Amino acid sequence: MVVVFEGQLWSWDARRADSWVFVTLPDDESEEIRDVAGGVRRGFGSLRVRVTVGGTSWKTSIFPGSGGGAYVLPLKRPVRRAESIDVGDVATVTVELLDV
C-alpha cells in the first residue's frame, strides 16, 4: 500500500533536550492503513514504511497518534536539511507500507 499526501511539519518537544519533528498522515489514509495492516504491529504500535520526501528516501516507522488517531511520521534532521524543510513547512510525502 502506498499513500501520497501533503502535510505540515510540526514539532513535539518531549523533553527539553530533544525536539522531534513529525508530519501527520491524513485521517482517511490512517484508517485504511489500520485495515490493511490488521494485527501487524511492532513496539508502540509502529508499522515499518519506506518514505520519500523530495529526492530523499529512507526506511523508518510510523506511529499511531495519541488516542489512536492518525499515524505520525518522524522526520530526522538530515532529511529536513537535505530537502530544505522545517517546522511549519508543507511537504509532499510518499509512504509505502512494508511487511504487510
NORZI-V70702 format. One record per residue. RES is the residue in one small letter. OMEGA is omega in degrees with one decimal (NA if undefined). BURIAL is # if it has 9 or more other ideal C-beta (glycine too) atoms within 8 Angstrom, else .. Layout:
BEGIN
res = (RES,RES)
omega = (OMEGA,OMEGA)
burial = (BURIAL,BURIAL)
END
This chain:
BEGIN
res = (m,v,v,v,f,e,g,q,l,w,s,w,d,a,r,r,a,d,s,w,v,f,v,t,l,p,d,d,e,s,e,e,i,r,d,v,a,g,g,v,r,r,g,f,g,s,l,r,v,r,v,t,v,g,g,t,s,w,k,t,s,i,f,p,g,s,g,g,g,a,y,v,l,p,l,k,r,p,v,r,r,a,e,s,i,d,v,g,d,v,a,t,v,t,v,e,l,l,d,v)
omega = (179.2,178.6,175.4,-178.2,172.1,-179.5,179.4,178.7,179.3,-175.6,173.0,-178.6,-177.7,179.6,-177.3,-176.0,-176.0,174.2,-178.0,178.5,-176.7,165.4,-177.1,175.5,179.2,-178.3,-176.8,179.7,176.7,177.0,178.6,177.5,178.5,179.7,-178.0,-175.8,-178.8,-177.9,-178.3,178.3,176.5,-179.0,179.5,-179.9,-175.0,175.1,179.3,-178.8,167.1,-174.7,171.3,172.2,-176.7,179.8,-176.4,176.6,178.5,174.7,-179.9,176.9,169.5,-175.1,175.6,178.0,-178.6,179.7,179.1,-179.2,-178.7,176.7,175.5,-177.9,175.8,177.5,-177.7,-179.3,179.6,177.1,-179.7,178.6,-178.2,-177.2,179.7,176.9,178.5,-178.5,179.7,178.2,175.3,-179.1,171.1,-172.2,172.3,-179.5,176.8,178.5,176.0,174.7,179.9,NA)
burial = (.,.,#,.,#,.,#,.,#,#,#,.,.,.,.,.,.,.,.,#,#,#,#,#,#,#,.,.,#,#,.,#,#,.,.,#,#,.,.,.,.,.,.,.,.,#,#,#,#,#,#,.,#,#,.,#,.,.,.,#,.,#,#,#,#,.,.,.,.,#,#,#,#,#,#,.,.,.,#,#,.,#,#,.,#,.,.,.,.,.,#,#,#,#,#,#,#,#,.,#)
END
